Amino acid sequence: MTGQMTLAEEPSLSRCRKQTKRQRFLVEMDVLVSWARLVALIEPHYPKGGSGRKPMPLERILRIHFLQQWFGYSDPGMEEALYEM
């Protein structure tokens, strides 16, 4: 059973969506930060995991940490922002 489409999902309206400040910032962040170089630098020191839970991917952790610092989020604030995105 499929649910009813919302206005945001309407194909004719999705192209007209204005980019938010957060979306513009994230695009700029991808242009300015060399994620591959940072990952290569940190990866030898990042836990590989053993038995038990696998560690989160390093690049994801870096992005979350950078966003937390740039937007001034606390840990719970960052968690909430991630759920909103």
C-alpha positions in Angstrom: 0.0 0.0 0.0 1.5 3.3 -1.0 0.9 6.5 0.9 -0.4 9.7 -0.5 2.2 12.0 -2.0 2.9 15.3 -0.2 3.3 18.6 -2.0 7.1 18.3 -1.4 7.1 15.1 -3.4 5.2 16.4 -6.3 7.6 16.2 -9.3 6.6 19.5 -10.8 7.3 21.3 -7.5 10.5 19.5 -6.5 12.5 21.3 -9.2 11.4 24.7 -8.0 12.5 24.1 -4.4 14.8 26.9 -3.1 18.1 25.7 -1.7 18.4 26.4 2.0 21.4 28.0 3.7 22.3 24.7 5.2 22.3 23.0 1.8 24.4 25.7 0.2 26.8 25.5 3.2 27.1 21.7 2.7 27.9 22.1 -1.0 30.6 24.7 -0.1 32.0 22.4 2.5 32.4 19.6 0.0 34.2 21.9 -2.4 36.6 23.4 0.3 37.4 20.4 2.4 39.6 17.6 0.9 37.8 14.7 2.6 40.0 12.1 0.9 43.2 13.6 2.2 41.8 13.9 5.7 40.6 10.3 5.7 44.0 9.1 4.4 45.8 11.1 7.2 43.6 9.8 10.0 42.7 6.3 8.8 45.9 4.6 10.1 45.0 5.7 13.6 41.2 5.0 13.4 40.0 1.8 15.1 39.5 -1.1 12.8 37.0 -2.9 15.0 37.2 -6.4 16.2 34.6 -8.5 17.7 31.5 -6.5 18.5 30.1 -3.4 16.9 31.8 -2.0 13.8 33.0 1.6 14.0 31.2 4.1 11.9 32.9 5.0 8.6 35.6 7.6 9.2 34.5 10.1 6.6 31.0 10.2 8.1 32.4 10.7 11.6 34.6 13.6 10.3 31.7 15.3 8.5 29.6 15.1 11.6 32.4 16.4 13.8 33.1 19.3 11.4 29.4 20.2 11.3 29.2 20.1 15.0 32.1 22.5 15.4 30.9 24.9 12.6 27.3 25.1 13.8 28.2 25.0 17.5 26.0 22.1 18.3 26.2 20.1 21.5 26.2 16.3 21.1 22.4 16.1 21.6 22.0 19.1 19.3 24.0 17.4 16.6 22.0 14.2 17.0 18.8 16.1 16.6 20.1 18.0 13.5 21.1 14.7 11.9 17.5 13.4 12.4 16.1 16.6 10.9 18.3 16.2 7.8 
